[in-house]
Amino acid sequence: MGPALSYDALRQVVIEQQEDVVNIRQQQWVERNLLKKTKEYLEHKWIKVIIGVRRAGKSIFGHQLLRDRSYGYINFDDERFIGLTAIHFNKILQFLLECVPDVNTFFFDEVQNIDGWELFVNRLQREGYNLIITGNNSNLLAKEVATHLTGRYIHIEMFPFSFSEFLRAKNFEWTSTSIYKTTTRANLYALLKEYLNQGGFPELVMQGYKAQNLRGLYDKIVSRDITTRYRVRFTKSLREIAIFSHANLGEKISYQKVKNRFNLNSVNTVKNHFQYLNDGYLAFLLEGFNYNYRKQTKQARKIYTIDNGLSAAINPEFGDHKKKALENLVFQELARRARREENFAHHDIAGMEVSFVLHTQKEPDAMIQVVWSLKDLHTQKKALKSLIKAAKFLKQTNCTVITWEDETEEEVDGVSLKIVPIWKWLLEI
């Protein structure tokens, strides 16, 4: 810590942050779907690590978890902590316990800003304290948690609002019966269209969509969470590939073709750039499903992004591709569910293109085909033909077709197809 910040000043920051907790606890928050399950983890002394894209609501979620208990809170992203080092952790702990004596639960927001944080956190965990920590990917990646935290920990991954969370934020109330009323359904589709095009970043959902705010968020992720962290030299190509990703939702790509498109010197540079985008929760490459792992790694990958609103802010032609936007929503929801369900991939072998294959231990469990509408006969024939052919090839009977509003069940060539509208699938009805 720089000499300008005395221990008295440090104590004052800690006191003021505890006073902030009182105000935060009085606010009304949108309950996140992860809350009930994650609260069960509070009974264990594991370190709870909340990680995810910037502005996904990690800090508020930490306060939500602890709403019914006393806890000490430190936000290490406070500019008054500039110059803080690991040797000051004990003093912070002392001041914290002066404010909230007898607590055994601490919430450390952005503790990764301070070098040596892991030694402090591990020590408190060994001493029996119950800990929650958050981190932006500029400081801590999910894959690094196990390296830093020698004790037991729970990895909690935060995304922007799911559709059900989005509806709660909009105060849209529904039941299993009212959802089928004409007026309720009309309001539901109006909100669904908003979610499809404007995404689910909590602040913008609550305060109003502004594309310039999302572009600012995008710039922070690229410049701070990626460029600075990895000391990226080819910043122009990184930004080009990032924009390319948002403009090509659901498209198949190969590293070689991207290398040629942007005149890069190496395929490894392309691989690294996509890995950086993945680590920053900005864009993701989905592998193709194959029983043979070596063949799987050689297949083309498909591009998806973290949030439709962010993609719309970056790509001016976003609104012209409704089917791609719909498929991106399905990818995002599958990513949210991945920890409690299967892994997933896409499938595209010998004319058998399927949007998503859900699988465990390389055994397919279900198949999902995404189309905008089955009223287009050409789209219907092509999409269903590919799905049926792939279902027979993979010996699958659990096949779902997700559309904007079509709903029915069909049996084609011995394969049962459940056709569901996107809202029903997102809400898991």
QUIKAFEN-V219242 format. One line per field, one symbol per residue. burial: + if it has 16 or more other ideal C-beta (glycine too) atoms within 10 Angstrom, else -. A space follows every 10 residues. Layout:
burial->???
This chain:
burial->+---+----+ +-++--++-- +--+----++ -+++---+-- ++--++++++ ++++++++++ ++++++---- ++++++-+-- +--+---++- -++-++--++ ----++++++ ++++--++-+ ++-++---++ ++++++++++ ++-++--++- --++++++++ ++++++++++ ---+------ ---++--+-- ++--++++++ ++-++---+- --++--++-+ +++++++-+- -+-+--++++ ++-+++++++ -++-+--++- -+-+----++ --++-++-++ ++++++++++ --------+- ++++++++++ +++++--+-- +-++++++++ ++++++---- -+-++++++- -++++++++- ---+-+++++ ++-+-----+ --++-+++++ +--+-+--++ ++++++---- ----+-+-++ +++-++---
